[in-house]
Amino acid sequence: MKQVSGKDFCRILARHGWTLLRVNGSHHIHGRPGSIVRPSVPVDRNHPLKVGLLKHLLTQTGLTEEDM
């Protein structure tokens, strides 16, 4: 699986229609109209997201590895 930072993942979400709702500390909470899902992406000094968290976020948002 490709390593992606939180900052880059936020850009990927924006490209696929997710909007930034709020920032709580270092966590960016995104949303989409008509969806109750609120993915929370940790943005920590450009560090890559861990594999388990990245898989969870992909499942939560309905994205695939090819979308990245």
Backbone torsions as a table, in degrees:
resi	resn	phi	psi	omega
1	MET	NA	138.5	-179.2
2	LYS	-70.5	136.2	178.4
3	GLN	-81.9	134.1	-177.6
4	VAL	-134.2	138.1	175.8
5	SER	-81.0	164.6	178.5
6	GLY	-61.9	-38.0	179.6
7	LYS	-63.1	-44.5	178.4
8	ASP	-66.8	-37.1	179.1
9	PHE	-66.0	-34.5	175.6
10	CYS	-63.2	-38.7	176.8
11	ARG	-65.2	-39.8	178.1
12	ILE	-63.1	-43.2	178.4
13	LEU	-61.7	-42.8	179.8
14	ALA	-62.2	-36.9	179.0
15	ARG	-65.9	-25.9	-178.0
16	HIS	-103.5	20.1	171.2
17	GLY	95.3	3.2	178.0
18	TRP	-86.6	141.5	179.0
19	THR	-116.1	150.7	178.2
20	LEU	-77.5	119.5	-179.6
21	LEU	-89.5	-46.2	-178.8
22	ARG	-162.3	166.7	175.8
23	VAL	-122.9	126.4	179.0
24	ASN	-121.1	96.3	-174.9
25	GLY	70.3	-120.9	178.9
26	SER	-100.4	6.4	-179.1
27	HIS	-100.4	126.4	178.2
28	HIS	-99.7	121.2	-178.0
29	ILE	-101.0	125.1	-176.6
30	HIS	-111.6	159.6	177.8
31	GLY	-149.8	167.8	179.2
32	ARG	-139.9	140.2	179.0
33	PRO	-58.4	132.3	178.2
34	GLY	83.6	5.3	-178.7
35	SER	-121.1	140.0	177.4
36	ILE	-92.1	-3.7	-179.3
37	VAL	-75.8	133.9	178.6
38	ARG	-128.8	83.1	179.8
39	PRO	-66.9	137.0	179.3
40	SER	-111.2	115.1	-175.7
41	VAL	-107.3	119.9	176.6
42	PRO	-76.4	125.2	178.8
43	VAL	-111.1	100.3	-173.9
44	ASP	-124.4	94.1	173.5
45	ARG	45.5	40.8	175.0
46	ASN	65.5	21.3	174.9
47	HIS	-75.7	146.0	178.4
48	PRO	-70.0	148.0	175.8
49	LEU	-73.2	146.5	177.6
50	LYS	-72.4	154.5	-172.8
51	VAL	-58.9	-45.0	-178.7
52	GLY	-62.7	-42.6	178.7
53	LEU	-66.4	-41.3	179.9
54	LEU	-63.0	-42.4	177.9
55	LYS	-63.2	-41.1	179.0
56	HIS	-62.9	-44.5	179.9
57	LEU	-65.4	-38.3	177.9
58	LEU	-64.0	-42.4	178.6
59	THR	-65.1	-43.4	-177.8
60	GLN	-62.9	-39.4	-175.6
61	THR	-92.5	-9.2	179.9
62	GLY	79.5	16.4	178.8
63	LEU	-92.3	164.2	176.4
64	THR	-120.4	173.5	178.6
65	GLU	-63.7	-30.6	180.0
66	GLU	-69.0	-22.9	179.1
67	ASP	-74.3	-16.0	-176.6
68	MET	-83.1	NA	NA
